[in-house]
Amino acid sequence: MKDFREELGLTQQQLADEVGVSRQTIYYLEKGDYNPSLTLSFKLTETFGKSLDTIFYQEPIIKDLLGRKTLDEIEKISEETGINTERIIKLKNLNEEELLKIFNEKELHNISKALGVDFDTLFIKED
């Protein structure tokens, strides 16, 4: 959201004034620590000229986690999970919808275990 605000050349305070909230609300929205009401969400879509999906899209954390792994580490994850190394490497380039089409829930649970993270956090963007 910060990128969209900056594209318009707005400060946090200017955006806050535009959508009728405090500057602190904008700050927490940008950090991902605040879930806006539908009313605020729609005001933001009008201000930015973007869809809700575009404004609030979060890439899966799994992409960040795998992006930091060496090939040896990915091969170890492959061994632990029984999932082909190439398939695991593909995870770095997939969005959430594609992930869920290509990998079943059991596979994603096994990958999360191998990465040392809770399954429920795989699809949350890491800050």
CYANA upper distance limits for C-alpha pairs under 8 A (distance plus 0.5 A):
  1 MET  CA      5 ARG  CA      6.86
  1 MET  CA     29 LEU  CA      8.21
  1 MET  CA     30 GLU  CA      6.23
  1 MET  CA     55 ILE  CA      6.32
  1 MET  CA     56 PHE  CA      7.68
  2 LYS  CA      6 GLU  CA      6.60
  2 LYS  CA     30 GLU  CA      6.20
  3 ASP  CA      7 GLU  CA      6.55
  4 PHE  CA      8 LEU  CA      7.07
  4 PHE  CA     48 PHE  CA      6.99
  4 PHE  CA     55 ILE  CA      8.35
  5 ARG  CA      9 GLY  CA      6.97
  5 ARG  CA     10 LEU  CA      6.03
  5 ARG  CA     11 THR  CA      7.75
  5 ARG  CA     12 GLN  CA      8.18
  5 ARG  CA     15 LEU  CA      7.67
  5 ARG  CA     48 PHE  CA      7.89
  6 GLU  CA     10 LEU  CA      6.22
  6 GLU  CA     11 THR  CA      7.83
  8 LEU  CA     48 PHE  CA      8.24
 10 LEU  CA     14 GLN  CA      6.19
 10 LEU  CA     15 LEU  CA      6.57
 11 THR  CA     15 LEU  CA      6.77
 12 GLN  CA     16 ALA  CA      6.54
 12 GLN  CA     23 ARG  CA      6.15
 12 GLN  CA     26 ILE  CA      6.60
 12 GLN  CA     27 TYR  CA      7.42
 13 GLN  CA     17 ASP  CA      6.62
 13 GLN  CA     22 SER  CA      7.82
 13 GLN  CA     23 ARG  CA      5.39
 13 GLN  CA     26 ILE  CA      8.44
 14 GLN  CA     18 GLU  CA      6.66
 15 LEU  CA     19 VAL  CA      6.79
 15 LEU  CA     23 ARG  CA      8.32
 15 LEU  CA     26 ILE  CA      8.04
 16 ALA  CA     20 GLY  CA      6.20
 16 ALA  CA     21 VAL  CA      5.41
 16 ALA  CA     22 SER  CA      5.94
 16 ALA  CA     23 ARG  CA      5.76
 16 ALA  CA     25 THR  CA      8.10
 16 ALA  CA     26 ILE  CA      6.75
 17 ASP  CA     21 VAL  CA      6.86
 17 ASP  CA     22 SER  CA      7.83
 17 ASP  CA     23 ARG  CA      8.46
 18 GLU  CA     47 THR  CA      8.19
 19 VAL  CA     40 LEU  CA      7.40
 19 VAL  CA     43 LYS  CA      6.31
 19 VAL  CA     44 LEU  CA      7.28
 19 VAL  CA     47 THR  CA      8.20
 21 VAL  CA     25 THR  CA      6.92
 21 VAL  CA     26 ILE  CA      8.08
 22 SER  CA     26 ILE  CA      7.35
 23 ARG  CA     27 TYR  CA      6.75
 24 GLN  CA     28 TYR  CA      6.70
 25 THR  CA     29 LEU  CA      6.56
 25 THR  CA     34 TYR  CA      7.89
 26 ILE  CA     30 GLU  CA      6.62
 27 TYR  CA     31 LYS  CA      6.89
 28 TYR  CA     32 GLY  CA      6.61
 28 TYR  CA     33 ASP  CA      5.57
 28 TYR  CA     34 TYR  CA      5.92
 29 LEU  CA     33 ASP  CA      6.43
 29 LEU  CA     34 TYR  CA      5.48
 29 LEU  CA     35 ASN  CA      7.47
 29 LEU  CA     36 PRO  CA      7.95
 31 LYS  CA    127 ASP  CA      8.33
 36 PRO  CA     40 LEU  CA      6.39
 36 PRO  CA     41 SER  CA      6.50
 37 SER  CA     41 SER  CA      6.59
 38 LEU  CA     42 PHE  CA      6.60
 39 THR  CA     43 LYS  CA      6.80
 40 LEU  CA     44 LEU  CA      6.71
 41 SER  CA     45 THR  CA      6.87
 41 SER  CA     52 LEU  CA      7.58
 42 PHE  CA     46 GLU  CA      6.78
 42 PHE  CA     52 LEU  CA      8.04
 43 LYS  CA     47 THR  CA      6.65
 44 LEU  CA     48 PHE  CA      6.46
 45 THR  CA     49 GLY  CA      5.93
 45 THR  CA     50 LYS  CA      5.61
 45 THR  CA     51 SER  CA      6.21
 45 THR  CA     52 LEU  CA      6.70
 45 THR  CA     55 ILE  CA      7.93
 46 GLU  CA     50 LYS  CA      7.61
 50 LYS  CA     54 THR  CA      6.73
 50 LYS  CA     55 ILE  CA      7.09
 51 SER  CA     55 ILE  CA      6.87
 52 LEU  CA     56 PHE  CA      6.48
 52 LEU  CA     57 TYR  CA      8.42
 53 ASP  CA     57 TYR  CA      5.82
 58 GLN  CA    123 PHE  CA      8.23
 58 GLN  CA    124 ILE  CA      7.06
 58 GLN  CA    125 LYS  CA      5.79
 59 GLU  CA     63 LYS  CA      7.89
 59 GLU  CA     95 ASN  CA      7.03
 59 GLU  CA     96 GLU  CA      7.60
 59 GLU  CA    123 PHE  CA      7.39
 59 GLU  CA    124 ILE  CA      7.40
 59 GLU  CA    125 LYS  CA      5.82
 60 PRO  CA     64 ASP  CA      8.07
 60 PRO  CA     95 ASN  CA      7.40
 60 PRO  CA     96 GLU  CA      6.66
 60 PRO  CA    122 LEU  CA      6.40
 60 PRO  CA    123 PHE  CA      4.45
 60 PRO  CA    124 ILE  CA      5.81
 60 PRO  CA    125 LYS  CA      5.90
 61 ILE  CA     65 LEU  CA      6.75
 61 ILE  CA    121 THR  CA      7.63
 61 ILE  CA    122 LEU  CA      5.69
 61 ILE  CA    123 PHE  CA      5.97
 61 ILE  CA    124 ILE  CA      5.80
 61 ILE  CA    125 LYS  CA      5.32
 61 ILE  CA    126 GLU  CA      6.00
 62 ILE  CA     66 LEU  CA      6.51
 62 ILE  CA     91 LEU  CA      7.99
 62 ILE  CA     92 LYS  CA      7.85
 62 ILE  CA    122 LEU  CA      5.77
 62 ILE  CA    123 PHE  CA      7.35
 63 LYS  CA     67 GLY  CA      6.37
 63 LYS  CA     91 LEU  CA      6.94
 63 LYS  CA     92 LYS  CA      5.01
 63 LYS  CA     93 ASN  CA      7.66
 63 LYS  CA     94 LEU  CA      8.32
 64 ASP  CA     68 ARG  CA      7.14
 64 ASP  CA     92 LYS  CA      8.04
 64 ASP  CA    126 GLU  CA      7.83
 65 LEU  CA     69 LYS  CA      7.49
 65 LEU  CA    115 LEU  CA      8.04
 66 LEU  CA     74 ILE  CA      8.10
 66 LEU  CA     89 ILE  CA      8.16
 66 LEU  CA     91 LEU  CA      8.18
 66 LEU  CA     92 LYS  CA      6.77
 67 GLY  CA     92 LYS  CA      6.82
 69 LYS  CA     73 GLU  CA      6.23
 69 LYS  CA     74 ILE  CA      6.78
 70 THR  CA     74 ILE  CA      6.76
 71 LEU  CA     75 GLU  CA      6.56
 72 ASP  CA     76 LYS  CA      6.75
 73 GLU  CA     77 ILE  CA      6.82
 74 ILE  CA     78 SER  CA      6.63
 74 ILE  CA     85 THR  CA      7.18
 74 ILE  CA     88 ILE  CA      7.76
 74 ILE  CA     89 ILE  CA      7.95
 75 GLU  CA     79 GLU  CA      6.76
 75 GLU  CA     85 THR  CA      6.28
 76 LYS  CA     80 GLU  CA      6.70
 77 ILE  CA     81 THR  CA      6.52
 77 ILE  CA    111 ILE  CA      7.59
 77 ILE  CA    114 ALA  CA      6.30
 77 ILE  CA    115 LEU  CA      8.02
 78 SER  CA     82 GLY  CA      6.05
 78 SER  CA     83 ILE  CA      5.55
 78 SER  CA     84 ASN  CA      6.31
 78 SER  CA     85 THR  CA      5.75
 78 SER  CA     88 ILE  CA      7.58
 79 GLU  CA     83 ILE  CA      7.62
 80 GLU  CA    114 ALA  CA      7.19
 81 THR  CA    107 GLU  CA      7.79
 81 THR  CA    110 ASN  CA      6.11
 81 THR  CA    111 ILE  CA      6.83
 81 THR  CA    114 ALA  CA      7.70
 83 ILE  CA     87 ARG  CA      7.41
 83 ILE  CA     88 ILE  CA      7.49
 83 ILE  CA    107 GLU  CA      8.11
 84 ASN  CA     88 ILE  CA      7.07
 85 THR  CA     89 ILE  CA      6.73
 86 GLU  CA     90 LYS  CA      6.76
 87 ARG  CA     91 LEU  CA      7.33
 88 ILE  CA     92 LYS  CA      8.26
 90 LYS  CA     94 LEU  CA      7.31
 91 LEU  CA     99 LEU  CA      7.39
 94 LEU  CA     98 GLU  CA      6.13
 94 LEU  CA     99 LEU  CA      6.40
 95 ASN  CA     99 LEU  CA      6.65
 96 GLU  CA    100 LEU  CA      6.79
 96 GLU  CA    123 PHE  CA      7.39
 97 GLU  CA    101 LYS  CA      6.92
 98 GLU  CA    102 ILE  CA      6.72
 99 LEU  CA    103 PHE  CA      6.30
100 LEU  CA    104 ASN  CA      7.01
100 LEU  CA    105 GLU  CA      8.18
103 PHE  CA    107 GLU  CA      6.57
103 PHE  CA    108 LEU  CA      6.99
104 ASN  CA    108 LEU  CA      6.91
105 GLU  CA    109 HIS  CA      6.60
106 LYS  CA    110 ASN  CA      6.72
107 GLU  CA    111 ILE  CA      6.66
108 LEU  CA    112 SER  CA      6.56
108 LEU  CA    119 PHE  CA      7.73
109 HIS  CA    113 LYS  CA      6.70
109 HIS  CA    119 PHE  CA      6.11
110 ASN  CA    114 ALA  CA      6.71
111 ILE  CA    115 LEU  CA      6.63
112 SER  CA    116 GLY  CA      6.58
112 SER  CA    117 VAL  CA      5.78
112 SER  CA    118 ASP  CA      6.63
112 SER  CA    119 PHE  CA      5.88
112 SER  CA    122 LEU  CA      7.43
113 LYS  CA    117 VAL  CA      6.54
113 LYS  CA    118 ASP  CA      7.50
113 LYS  CA    119 PHE  CA      7.97
117 VAL  CA    121 THR  CA      7.42
117 VAL  CA    122 LEU  CA      7.89
118 ASP  CA    122 LEU  CA      7.49
